[in-house]
Amino acid sequence: MTDVADLVARAEAALGLLSSSGESELVQGIPCATYPLGEAWASQAKALLPPAPAALDAALSWLSARAPAWSVMTRQKFASLDVFTSRGLTPWTELPVLVLVRAAALRAARTVPLEVGPAASAEEFLAVYGQELAPLVTAGTLADAAYDHLVGRVDGQPVACARIRRAAGTAYVSAITVLPAYRGQGFGLAISAAATHAALATQPRLVWLAAASELHPMYARLGFRPVDTHVLLTSAAAPAGT
């Protein structure tokens, strides 16, 4: 799975420049992006390959000038390298990466009556995703051809959502959210399956996502398999937020 993990790392780096609502820049070869959310994960440098010290310093300066809290993403196997630790960067959170390896499993996944289609507006998507995340979902992102925003509805009311972003020939499924009243009933599985189907329709080289370990059994049912772990690093000088 090494080649697959490397492809996902390249796609993750490319996502750092896929921004229709925030600010992004390639800083000495390191993709950097920031959104006005005040959280460390919302202002990020994606150093998926070991960076040159000067390049990392430039990226850290770019982040520090724009946000009080920020993070640096790298692969787990690189997180303990001196280029990171000598700058006081330590692991904050791990993001296991899963790749779709068995698309046939999707056929039996939707077991609840969920009508899934494109979001009618940013407001409809945010009704599920969370209004506090409005900087991530705007009219611009809804119009961007690199994105798909899906909403799952029950009796016409939005109860679930998911987003697909295309980068480096891959399709990344994210923003999977279910309203609290509908959790534990199969709606998370259903919206994930629908988003994966939609991602496959563009015939990417692979479909992938990041999910906490407790969700891996659900994604295994959909045909996903863990292939790597990405890590967010932070510094004591840059509070991680909540």
C-alpha positions as CSV (number, residue, x, y, z in Angstrom):
1,M,0.0,0.0,0.0
2,T,3.1,2.3,0.0
3,D,2.3,3.7,-3.5
4,V,-1.3,4.3,-2.5
5,A,-0.2,6.1,0.7
6,D,2.2,8.2,-1.3
7,L,-0.6,9.2,-3.7
8,V,-2.9,10.1,-0.8
9,A,-0.1,12.3,0.6
10,R,0.2,14.1,-2.7
11,A,-3.5,14.6,-2.8
12,E,-3.6,15.9,0.8
13,A,-0.9,18.4,-0.1
14,A,-2.9,19.5,-3.2
15,L,-6.0,20.0,-1.0
16,G,-4.0,22.7,0.8
17,L,-4.3,24.9,-2.3
18,L,-7.9,24.0,-3.0
19,S,-9.6,27.0,-1.3
20,S,-12.6,28.9,-2.6
21,S,-13.3,30.7,0.7
22,G,-10.0,30.9,2.7
23,E,-6.6,32.2,1.9
24,S,-4.0,29.8,0.5
25,E,-0.5,30.0,-0.8
26,L,2.4,27.8,-1.8
27,V,5.2,28.9,0.6
28,Q,8.6,27.7,-0.6
29,G,6.9,24.5,-1.8
30,I,4.7,23.9,1.2
31,P,0.9,24.4,0.7
32,C,-0.5,26.7,3.4
33,A,-4.1,27.6,3.9
34,T,-6.1,29.5,6.6
35,Y,-9.7,30.0,7.4
36,P,-11.1,32.5,10.0
37,L,-12.2,29.9,12.5
38,G,-9.7,30.4,15.4
39,E,-8.9,26.7,15.5
40,A,-5.5,25.1,14.9
41,W,-6.8,22.7,12.2
42,A,-8.2,25.6,10.3
43,S,-4.8,27.2,9.6
44,Q,-2.5,24.6,8.3
45,A,0.8,23.9,6.5
46,K,0.8,20.6,4.7
47,A,4.4,19.2,4.9
48,L,3.6,15.7,3.8
49,L,7.2,15.3,2.7
50,P,10.1,16.2,5.0
51,P,10.6,19.9,4.3
52,A,13.8,21.9,4.1
53,P,14.3,23.8,7.4
54,A,14.2,27.2,5.7
55,A,10.9,26.3,3.9
56,L,9.3,25.1,7.1
57,D,10.3,28.3,8.8
58,A,8.8,30.3,6.0
59,A,5.6,28.3,6.3
60,L,5.4,28.8,10.1
61,S,5.9,32.6,9.6
62,W,3.1,32.6,7.1
63,L,0.8,30.8,9.5
64,S,1.8,32.9,12.5
65,A,1.1,36.1,10.6
66,R,-2.5,35.0,9.9
67,A,-3.7,33.0,12.9
68,P,-3.1,32.7,16.6
69,A,-3.5,28.9,16.4
70,W,-2.2,26.8,13.6
71,S,-0.9,23.3,12.8
72,V,1.5,21.5,10.5
73,M,0.3,18.3,8.8
74,T,2.8,15.5,8.0
75,R,2.8,11.8,7.8
76,Q,3.2,9.8,11.0
77,K,6.5,8.3,9.8
78,F,8.0,11.8,9.5
79,A,6.5,13.4,12.7
80,S,9.6,12.8,14.9
81,L,12.1,14.2,12.4
82,D,14.4,16.8,13.8
83,V,13.1,19.4,11.3
84,F,9.9,19.4,13.3
85,T,11.0,18.6,16.8
86,S,13.7,21.2,16.8
87,R,11.1,23.8,16.2
88,G,9.0,22.6,19.2
89,L,6.4,20.9,17.0
90,T,4.8,17.9,18.6
91,P,1.9,15.7,17.7
92,W,-1.5,17.1,18.5
93,T,-4.0,14.7,16.8
94,E,-3.8,11.7,14.5
95,L,-5.8,11.4,11.3
96,P,-6.0,7.8,10.1
97,V,-6.4,7.7,6.3
98,L,-8.6,5.1,4.6
99,V,-8.9,4.2,0.9
100,L,-11.7,2.5,-0.9
101,V,-10.5,-0.9,-2.0
102,R,-13.8,-2.8,-2.5
103,A,-16.4,-0.8,-4.2
104,A,-18.8,-3.7,-4.4
105,A,-19.4,-3.4,-0.7
106,L,-21.3,-0.2,-1.4
107,R,-24.3,-2.0,-2.9
108,A,-25.6,-3.2,0.5
109,A,-24.8,-0.1,2.5
110,R,-27.9,2.1,2.3
111,T,-30.4,0.6,4.7
112,V,-32.4,3.7,5.7
113,P,-34.7,6.0,3.6
114,L,-32.4,8.9,2.9
115,E,-32.8,11.0,-0.2
116,V,-29.4,12.4,-1.1
117,G,-28.7,15.2,-3.6
118,P,-26.8,18.4,-4.1
119,A,-27.1,21.0,-1.4
120,A,-29.6,23.6,-2.5
121,S,-27.6,26.3,-0.8
122,A,-24.7,26.9,1.7
123,E,-27.4,27.5,4.3
124,E,-28.9,24.1,3.8
125,F,-25.6,22.3,4.0
126,L,-24.6,24.3,7.2
127,A,-27.9,23.4,8.8
128,V,-26.4,20.0,9.3
129,Y,-22.6,20.7,9.2
130,G,-22.8,23.6,11.7
131,Q,-23.3,27.3,11.3
132,E,-19.9,27.9,13.0
133,L,-18.2,26.3,10.0
134,A,-19.7,28.9,7.6
135,P,-16.2,30.1,6.4
136,L,-15.7,26.6,4.9
137,V,-18.9,26.5,2.9
138,T,-19.9,29.5,0.8
139,A,-21.6,30.3,-2.5
140,G,-18.1,30.2,-4.0
141,T,-17.3,26.6,-2.8
142,L,-20.8,25.4,-3.9
143,A,-20.0,26.8,-7.4
144,D,-16.5,25.4,-7.5
145,A,-16.2,22.5,-9.9
146,A,-13.6,20.8,-7.7
147,Y,-16.3,20.4,-4.9
148,D,-19.5,18.5,-4.5
149,H,-21.7,19.2,-1.5
150,L,-24.3,16.6,-0.7
151,V,-27.3,16.7,1.6
152,G,-29.3,13.7,2.9
153,R,-32.9,14.5,3.5
154,V,-35.8,12.8,5.3
155,D,-39.2,14.0,4.3
156,G,-37.5,17.0,2.6
157,Q,-35.6,18.0,5.7
158,P,-31.8,18.0,5.8
159,V,-30.4,15.5,8.3
160,A,-27.0,14.5,7.0
161,C,-24.3,16.0,4.8
162,A,-21.0,15.1,3.1
163,R,-18.5,16.9,0.8
164,I,-16.3,15.6,-2.0
165,R,-13.2,17.4,-3.1
166,R,-11.1,16.4,-6.1
167,A,-7.3,16.9,-6.1
168,A,-4.3,15.1,-7.7
169,G,-6.6,12.7,-9.5
170,T,-8.3,11.5,-6.3
171,A,-11.6,12.1,-4.6
172,Y,-11.6,13.0,-1.0
173,V,-14.8,12.5,1.0
174,S,-15.2,14.7,4.1
175,A,-17.6,16.8,6.2
176,I,-19.7,13.7,7.0
177,T,-22.2,14.8,9.6
178,V,-25.5,13.6,10.9
179,L,-27.9,15.6,13.1
180,P,-27.9,14.4,16.7
181,A,-31.5,13.1,16.6
182,Y,-30.7,10.8,13.6
183,R,-27.4,9.3,14.8
184,G,-27.0,5.6,15.6
185,Q,-29.7,4.7,13.0
186,G,-27.7,4.1,9.9
187,F,-27.8,7.6,8.4
188,G,-24.0,8.0,8.8
189,L,-23.5,4.8,6.8
190,A,-26.0,5.9,4.2
191,I,-24.6,9.4,3.6
192,S,-21.1,8.0,3.5
193,A,-22.1,5.4,0.9
194,A,-23.9,8.0,-1.2
195,A,-20.9,10.3,-1.1
196,T,-18.6,7.5,-2.1
197,H,-20.9,6.5,-5.0
198,A,-20.8,10.2,-6.2
199,A,-17.0,10.3,-5.9
200,L,-16.6,7.2,-8.0
201,A,-18.8,8.7,-10.7
202,T,-15.9,11.0,-11.7
203,Q,-13.6,8.0,-12.1
204,P,-10.8,9.1,-9.8
205,R,-7.6,7.1,-9.3
206,L,-8.8,6.5,-5.8
207,V,-11.4,7.6,-3.2
208,W,-10.2,8.3,0.3
209,L,-11.2,9.8,3.6
210,A,-9.8,10.4,7.1
211,A,-11.7,8.9,10.1
212,A,-11.2,8.3,13.8
213,S,-10.4,4.7,14.7
214,E,-13.8,4.1,16.2
215,L,-15.4,4.7,12.8
216,H,-13.2,2.2,10.9
217,P,-15.7,-0.7,11.3
218,M,-18.4,1.3,9.6
219,Y,-16.1,2.3,6.8
220,A,-14.9,-1.3,6.5
221,R,-18.5,-2.2,5.6
222,L,-18.3,0.3,2.8
223,G,-15.0,-1.3,1.5
224,F,-12.5,1.1,2.9
225,R,-9.1,0.1,4.4
226,P,-6.6,2.1,6.5
227,V,-3.4,2.8,4.5
228,D,-1.6,5.6,6.4
229,T,-1.8,8.1,9.3
230,H,-1.4,11.8,9.0
231,V,-0.6,13.8,12.0
232,L,-1.2,17.4,13.0
233,L,1.7,19.0,14.8
234,T,1.4,22.1,17.0
235,S,3.7,24.2,19.1
236,A,3.3,25.4,22.6
237,A,3.6,28.9,21.1
238,A,0.6,28.2,18.9
239,P,-2.4,27.1,21.1
240,A,-4.3,24.2,19.6
241,G,-7.7,25.6,20.5
242,T,-10.7,23.4,21.2
